[in-house]
Amino acid sequence: MNAPITIRAFRAVEEPETCEQFFEGHVNVLRSYGVNPISSAKREWFINPAVYGLIAEQQGKFVGGVKVHKVGGSQWLPVEEGVGYLDEKIFDTVIKYAPKGAGEACGLWNAQEVAGMGVSYILSRAIIVLSYHLNIKRLFALSSDHTINMFRELGFQVIRSVGQHGDFIYPSPDYISRVIIVNAETLSTATPYNRDIMFSLRETPNQIRKETGPKGEIEIHYQLHPSKWDEISHRQLQLATADKKHV
């Protein structure tokens, strides 16, 4: 039987050691696929007060992670940094949703030893839940062909008004990425199965669930407890949005 996995939430500025281990795990996965580290895999986010993350831990080892950047921090969203030079309309798209709460899920990775257990799927569901608790109503992400079906099942939709009908040649000429978005509040476009799980996690952020992946059943200990964190103030959000209005 697979050993249990704990999915724990953290705030970047409060846990520099967790950030470093997250960073190393993410970069190692990128390099294993022949991709050089990109905008979401730089250390600047360690000190961004608007970055939160989830780390997956199994038997004392970090085996996966994902993070969310909330608009209003000390950086552009990674999607703005990554593809803004290819299409400036991405900046206006972010600004459109920022006043009611917007952010981006990024840096998703899982270690080889848990491949096939559904860890990326579990983390992606959980980061949508965490984003909702952080008052993020619209959550952006970048998806490759490899992950687009998973994201669609979670409710993400391709933003066709940017790039080439939603497509970007990014992060290298060998890859096509798509800017996607989900309503993290209503979850109306998620499949019923995923929506039910996310609503359950929203109501009970700390719970133990049995999840089933390609390699069988695994026990997940969810620790999604954002209530202890200070929120980014509305004034900070206004200033950040104004500063980033022009490229």
Backbone torsions as a table, in degrees:
resi	resn	phi	psi	omega
1	MET	NA	142.7	178.9
2	ASN	-66.5	139.4	177.2
3	ALA	-67.6	145.7	-180.0
4	PRO	-59.5	153.3	176.9
5	ILE	-122.4	134.0	174.7
6	THR	-99.4	129.6	175.0
7	ILE	-107.1	107.1	-172.8
8	ARG	-115.4	134.3	177.2
9	ALA	-83.8	147.2	175.2
10	PHE	-148.0	158.9	174.2
11	ARG	-106.2	129.8	-170.4
12	ALA	-55.0	-48.6	-173.7
13	VAL	-67.4	-15.3	-178.2
14	GLU	-95.7	-13.7	-174.4
15	GLU	-138.5	74.3	-178.8
16	PRO	-61.0	-34.7	179.8
17	GLU	-68.5	-38.7	176.0
18	THR	-63.4	-42.0	177.9
19	CYS	-58.0	-44.0	-177.8
20	GLU	-64.9	-42.9	179.2
21	GLN	-68.1	-36.7	174.4
22	PHE	-60.0	-49.1	-178.7
23	PHE	-57.0	-49.0	-178.0
24	GLU	-63.3	-41.1	178.8
25	GLY	-63.8	-43.0	-179.7
26	HIS	-65.3	-47.1	-178.6
27	VAL	-63.1	-40.2	179.0
28	ASN	-62.4	-38.6	178.0
29	VAL	-67.4	-44.1	178.5
30	LEU	-58.0	-45.8	-177.7
31	ARG	-66.9	-31.6	178.5
32	SER	-65.3	-23.0	176.8
33	TYR	-97.2	7.2	179.0
34	GLY	76.9	21.1	-179.9
35	VAL	-108.4	128.6	176.0
36	ASN	-73.1	150.9	178.5
37	PRO	-51.2	137.1	-176.0
38	ILE	-114.5	-168.4	-171.3
39	SER	-58.1	-36.1	-179.1
40	SER	-77.5	-6.4	-178.5
41	ALA	-113.5	49.3	173.5
42	LYS	-122.9	155.4	-172.9
43	ARG	-78.2	-5.9	-178.2
44	GLU	-56.8	-30.6	-176.7
45	TRP	-69.1	-14.8	179.7
46	PHE	-57.9	-31.9	-175.6
47	ILE	-111.8	15.9	176.9
48	ASN	-86.7	117.5	-176.5
49	PRO	-68.1	-8.6	-178.5
50	ALA	-106.7	21.3	177.9
51	VAL	-111.8	129.9	177.4
52	TYR	-129.1	158.0	-177.3
53	GLY	-147.7	171.7	171.6
54	LEU	-125.4	136.0	176.5
55	ILE	-121.5	136.7	177.3
56	ALA	-100.4	125.7	-176.6
57	GLU	-124.9	132.1	178.3
58	GLN	-132.9	120.3	178.8
59	GLN	52.1	45.0	175.4
60	GLY	80.4	4.7	-179.0
61	LYS	-121.5	139.0	175.0
62	PHE	-74.2	124.5	-175.6
63	VAL	-123.1	6.8	178.0
64	GLY	176.8	165.7	178.4
65	GLY	-171.7	167.0	174.6
66	VAL	-160.4	153.0	179.6
67	LYS	-135.6	164.9	176.7
68	VAL	-129.0	130.6	174.9
69	HIS	-102.4	121.6	179.6
70	LYS	-93.0	136.4	174.7
71	VAL	-58.5	135.0	-179.7
72	GLY	114.4	4.4	178.8
73	GLY	-92.6	-155.2	-175.3
74	SER	-94.5	6.0	-178.4
75	GLN	-135.8	161.7	163.4
76	TRP	-64.6	161.1	168.2
77	LEU	-65.9	147.9	178.8
78	PRO	-55.0	-34.9	179.1
79	VAL	-65.3	-33.5	176.6
80	GLU	-69.0	-44.3	178.5
81	GLU	-65.7	-38.0	-172.7
82	GLY	-76.0	-46.8	-173.5
83	VAL	-120.3	3.7	179.9
84	GLY	-60.0	-33.0	179.5
85	TYR	-73.7	-17.3	177.6
86	LEU	-87.1	-30.4	178.4
87	ASP	-157.5	109.4	-176.7
88	GLU	-67.6	-12.1	-179.9
89	LYS	-64.8	-17.7	179.1
90	ILE	-63.9	-32.0	179.2
91	PHE	-65.3	-44.4	178.5
92	ASP	-65.7	-34.1	179.0
93	THR	-64.9	-42.8	177.7
94	VAL	-65.0	-45.0	-179.2
95	ILE	-60.0	-36.3	-179.3
96	LYS	-56.5	-40.1	-175.6
97	TYR	-97.3	-11.7	-172.9
98	ALA	-59.3	-43.7	-175.2
99	PRO	-57.9	-31.3	-179.6
100	LYS	-95.8	0.8	178.1
101	GLY	109.3	110.9	-179.1
102	ALA	-140.9	156.9	178.7
103	GLY	-166.9	-176.6	-178.7
104	GLU	-137.6	131.5	170.9
105	ALA	-86.6	131.9	-176.1
106	CYS	-157.8	175.5	176.1
107	GLY	67.5	27.0	-179.5
108	LEU	-70.0	131.1	177.4
109	TRP	-155.6	156.1	168.7
110	ASN	-144.2	145.8	-177.5
111	ALA	-72.1	157.0	-177.4
112	GLN	-60.6	-33.4	-175.9
113	GLU	-68.8	-14.8	176.6
114	VAL	-112.8	12.6	177.6
115	ALA	-58.8	136.4	179.4
116	GLY	87.7	-0.2	178.9
117	MET	-94.6	-3.3	-179.7
118	GLY	82.6	18.5	-175.6
119	VAL	-63.8	-41.7	179.4
120	SER	-62.3	-39.3	178.5
121	TYR	-64.6	-45.9	-179.2
122	ILE	-63.1	-44.0	178.6
123	LEU	-64.5	-39.8	-178.6
124	SER	-65.2	-41.2	175.8
125	ARG	-62.0	-44.6	-175.3
126	ALA	-68.0	-33.2	-178.9
127	ILE	-71.0	-28.2	174.1
128	ILE	-66.0	-41.5	178.0
129	VAL	-64.0	-46.8	179.0
130	LEU	-59.9	-41.9	179.8
131	SER	-59.8	-42.5	178.3
132	TYR	-58.4	-43.9	-179.8
133	HIS	-68.2	-18.4	176.4
134	LEU	-93.8	13.8	179.2
135	ASN	64.4	31.5	172.7
136	ILE	-93.9	112.0	-177.7
137	LYS	-87.4	-34.3	178.2
138	ARG	-121.7	124.2	-175.9
139	LEU	-114.5	121.0	177.3
140	PHE	-89.6	163.5	171.0
141	ALA	-162.5	165.3	170.7
142	LEU	-111.5	131.7	-178.3
143	SER	-124.8	142.6	172.1
144	SER	-95.9	176.0	174.9
145	ASP	-59.5	-31.1	-176.1
146	HIS	-67.0	-31.0	-173.8
147	THR	-111.7	-4.6	-171.1
148	ILE	-62.9	-38.4	-179.5
149	ASN	-65.4	-40.5	176.7
150	MET	-60.5	-48.2	-178.6
151	PHE	-63.8	-36.9	177.7
152	ARG	-62.9	-40.1	178.2
153	GLU	-64.3	-27.7	178.4
154	LEU	-85.4	-3.2	174.8
155	GLY	108.5	-4.9	179.9
156	PHE	-70.0	145.3	176.3
157	GLN	-129.3	145.7	-179.6
158	VAL	-71.8	135.2	175.6
159	ILE	-86.7	102.7	-173.3
160	ARG	-77.5	-11.4	-176.0
161	SER	-83.2	-1.4	178.1
162	VAL	-121.5	158.8	-179.9
163	GLY	64.4	-151.9	175.8
164	GLN	-93.7	83.6	-175.7
165	HIS	55.0	39.6	178.0
166	GLY	100.5	-13.6	-176.4
167	ASP	-94.9	143.0	173.6
168	PHE	-132.2	139.1	170.3
169	ILE	-81.6	97.8	-171.3
170	TYR	-166.3	139.7	6.7
171	PRO	-89.2	-1.2	177.9
172	SER	-145.4	166.5	-179.3
173	PRO	-58.6	-16.4	-178.8
174	ASP	-86.4	-4.6	-173.6
175	TYR	-124.3	143.6	169.6
176	ILE	-112.4	125.5	177.9
177	SER	-116.5	155.7	179.0
178	ARG	-128.7	137.2	173.1
179	VAL	-82.1	124.6	-176.1
180	ILE	-125.4	163.1	-177.1
181	ILE	-148.4	148.0	176.1
182	VAL	-135.2	145.7	171.8
183	ASN	-81.6	99.6	-175.8
184	ALA	-73.2	-9.5	179.9
185	GLU	-86.5	-51.9	-175.7
186	THR	-90.9	-29.2	-176.5
187	LEU	55.2	28.5	-171.1
188	SER	-67.0	-22.8	-177.5
189	THR	-99.5	1.9	176.0
190	ALA	-78.5	156.3	174.9
191	THR	-65.9	151.3	-179.4
192	PRO	-53.8	-39.7	179.9
193	TYR	-59.8	-50.1	-178.9
194	ASN	-69.8	-37.7	179.1
195	ARG	-61.6	-42.7	179.9
196	ASP	-62.1	-41.9	178.9
197	ILE	-64.9	-43.5	-178.6
198	MET	-66.5	-38.3	176.1
199	PHE	-64.7	-38.1	177.3
200	SER	-63.0	-43.2	179.1
201	LEU	-69.6	-31.0	175.3
202	ARG	-64.4	-42.0	-178.7
203	GLU	-73.7	-34.9	-178.8
204	THR	-132.7	83.7	-175.0
205	PRO	-63.0	-27.2	178.3
206	ASN	-108.4	105.4	-179.3
207	GLN	-155.8	165.2	176.2
208	ILE	-111.9	127.0	-179.8
209	ARG	-129.5	150.5	170.0
210	LYS	-94.4	121.1	179.3
211	GLU	-113.3	147.8	-179.2
212	THR	-115.8	122.0	177.5
213	GLY	-116.2	-175.5	179.5
214	PRO	-56.4	-28.5	-178.9
215	LYS	-101.1	20.8	175.0
216	GLY	105.2	-168.2	-174.5
217	GLU	-82.8	144.8	177.7
218	ILE	-143.9	142.7	179.6
219	GLU	-89.2	125.6	-179.5
220	ILE	-112.4	125.8	176.0
221	HIS	-99.9	102.9	-178.8
222	TYR	-85.1	130.4	174.4
223	GLN	-129.8	76.9	-177.9
224	LEU	-108.1	91.2	-171.5
225	HIS	-127.3	72.0	-175.2
226	PRO	-76.8	-8.8	-172.6
227	SER	-62.4	-19.9	-178.1
228	LYS	-78.7	-10.2	-173.8
229	TRP	-94.6	145.3	174.4
230	ASP	-72.0	144.7	178.6
231	GLU	-86.9	151.7	171.4
232	ILE	-68.1	127.2	-174.9
233	SER	-68.9	157.7	178.9
234	HIS	-62.7	-35.2	179.6
235	ARG	-65.1	-41.8	176.9
236	GLN	-60.2	-40.4	179.4
237	LEU	-62.9	-44.3	-180.0
238	GLN	-61.5	-44.2	-178.8
239	LEU	-65.1	-44.5	-178.9
240	ALA	-62.9	-41.8	-179.5
241	THR	-65.0	-41.2	-179.9
242	ALA	-66.3	-41.2	-178.5
243	ASP	-64.5	-30.9	-172.1
244	LYS	-103.0	12.4	-176.3
245	LYS	-69.7	-30.1	-178.4
246	HIS	-116.0	138.4	179.1
247	VAL	-78.5	NA	NA
